[in-house]
Amino acid sequence: MSSSSQSLSQNQQQQLRLSPQQVRFGRLLEMSAPEFDDEVVRMLDENPALEKAESDSSPVSQTDDEGREFTESADDLQRADYSSDEEVPYYRTHISNHSADDEYYGPVAVDNGPEGVAMLEAQLAELDITPEEREVAGYVIGNLDTNGYLSRTPESISDDLAMGQGINVSAAFVRHVIDIVRSLDPAGIGAYDLRDCLLLQLRRMPETEVVRNSIKVLSEYFDFFSKKHFDRIRSALKLTGHDFDAVMKLIRSLNPKPGALLEIAGAEDRLSHISPDFEIMVDPDGTISATLLSEAPELTISPDFSISRIDRLEKQTPGDKRVAEAAAFLRERYDAAAEFIDMSARRADTLRKVMQAVIRLQYDFFLTNDRSKLRPMVLRDIRDLTGLDLSIISRATSGKYAMIPGGMVSLKSLFSESVNDEGNLSAHFIEAAIRRFVDSEDKSKPLSDEAICNLLNEQGLSVARRTIAKYRERMGIPVARLRRN
């Protein structure tokens, strides 16, 4: 015999749902300056209700105190504030030197990579190899990274050639061609890793006792070498101090990045660049101002999509389907254009508020360009000054950069938690202190994390040893043993 029961329960939960407008505004806020400029161009192409506003930069005719007439545009008056053309900020000449209807051609980054490839291919042309070997060798050269290393396996290259080029060769044949590439200059090209690169260079040298010992060190004791266990290596090879010093001198003279001599590949590195979203100006009196940079033109709504025209159409012949569809189209385009203009203005206003709050909190840094002056700052601090939501502040600072007198700085890099209970010591200060101690240490007896911790404690800064280790590793500084020279 079975029994069944029914029960009714009630659960309460909170959900945050963003409106489509909030989602679109958040997407605009996340965009960097070039991305926003591209978005404006896209909207101008897609929405006929949007058009560029005519800028009023016509000359102004006035007379001076002596009655003489002069004519200067608004741009000319602003440029007159600077003593010379060299002092005119980049953004002012960059934006104002063409009209809204002119085609703009941005600077082109030139890729020098093929020059290095051409040098290797020129060496191949001098070798007595088959056309098939030459074609496969060209593909291998195309897979070298910026250091000149080959990270692909012969098997994967063989598969790529078969599927992409229609060249059916075995992995053994590819391995044979790789050896041909590895015989080219500079020595070390085509290596699989650092040890392989150094060994390729040593094996090109005339055979001497120092070269033989150097090859042994790298081929048999590379782990000890990379961890600087030099005493173990010297003991294992039974070398005198003088002989071991000669081995180390030879190894240190080798080139770990032969590809740099040819500028192989790296096109994506050279073509990638950062455009600032803000320009920070520091006046002699200590006043700091921020300018939001953008090449996007000022937008307005086309007269053809005016609200009065839409209202007239909607009142005409209510039963006319074609007129109703035309009015609906105009209304839809008008609403989208008005929303985009409003969101663009809100985006600019939000970015300015956030940047002004950052300047207020990090005034000493912007004034001196000294990263040790950066104070602890988190999103909540910006919220307290601006009243903006944390998610808005996060989007407004993500991927944004500011041009300051000392160079380019990421807004995100200015944020950091406090590393002490008092809340007045930032991670940037700790990093600067660690870097200062490491740069000035005796390389024969480098400072341990505990020693750096003690030095900071002597200065009245209470910092744990694990905190020192954390920031040292984040800066890419090796432990004391690996810094020993």
C-alpha positions, 0 to 999 in steps of 0.5 A: 500500500502506497501513500502520496502527499502534496506540499506547497512551499514558498521561496523568496529570492532577489534577482537583478535584471538590467534593462536593455538600455543599461546593458547598452550603456555598460557596453559603451562605457567599457569601450576604449577611446578608439573602440568608441570612435569606431562605434560612432562611425558604425552608428552614423552608417547604420542610422540615417537619423544620426548625423554630424553636428556642424562645428562653429569654428568660423572666424570672429571679426573684432576690433582691438583697443585701437580700432584695428580689425582682426579675424581669428577662429575659436581654434586660433584663439585657443592655440594662442594660449601656448607659447610655441607649436611644440607646446600645443597638446597632441589631441588639439592638433590631432582633432582640429586639423581636418573638417568633419567631411574630410577622410582621415588617414591614421598612422600606419605601423610598419612591420619589419618582420619580412626583412628577417624572413627574407634574410633567412630565405636568401641563405636558403637560396645559396644552399643546394637543396631540392624545391620541396626542401626549400618550400618546407623550409620556408614554412618552417621559417614562417613558424619561428617566434620573435626569439627565433625559436620553433615551438611547433613539432615536426608532426604538427608541421607535417599535418599543417602542410598536408591540410593547408598546402597540399604538401604530403611530407613525413615528420622525418622529412620535416625534421630533416628540413628543420635541421637545414634551417638550424644551420642558418645564421645567426646561430641558434635559429630554429631552436626548440628552447633556451638550452637547445639555442645555446647548444646550437651556438656552442656546437658551431664554435671550434672545439676547445676544452672550454667549449666541451665543458660548456656543452656538458654544463648545458646538456647534462646539468642544465637544471643546476645551471638554471637554479644557479647551483654552481658549486654542484656543477663545478664539483661534478665536472671536477673543474678548478675555479679558473676553468669554471669561470671561463665556462660561465663567461663563455655561456654568458656571451651566448645570445639567448634570442637570436631572432631579435637580430633578424626582427622575425615575426612579432608583427602583432606586437609592433602593430598593437598600440595603446591610445590614451582615453585621457590627457592629464595636464599638470600646471606649474601651480599644482593644478591638475586637469584631465581632458577626455580624448576622442576623435568622434564628432559631435552628433545631432539628429537629422532634420528629416527625422524631427519629432514634429515631422513624425507627429504630423505623419502619425496624425495623417490618414490613420488608415493609410498603412504605408504612412503608418509604416513610414511614421513607425520607421522614423520614430524608431530611428529617432528614438535610437539616435536620441538614445545613442546621443544621450548615452554618449553624453552620459559616458563622457560625463561618467568618465570625467567624474571617475577620472577627476576622483582618481586624480583627487585620490592620487594627486601626489602621484600625478604631481610627481609621477612617482609610483611610490606615492600611490596611496591605497585606492579601491572602487569603493573610494571612487564610489564615495566621491562620485556616488556611482555604482561599483559596476559602473566604476569598474567598467569606466576604468577597465581598459582605459589609459591616461597620458601623463607627463611621464608617459602612459598609465593604465587606470586599473594599475592605480588601484591597490588594496592596503597592505597594513592595518592602518590602511596607508600603505599601498602595494605600489609603495612595497613594490617600489621599496623591493625594487630599490633594495634589490637594485642596490643589493650586493649581488654576491650576497643578495637580500632574502625576503626576510632581510627585505622584510626586516629593512622595511620594519626598521623604517617603521613599516610593518609588512609580513615576509609572505607579502614581500614574497608575493609582490616580488614574484608579481614583479618577476624578481627571482629569489635571492639564490637566483639573483646571486652573481 
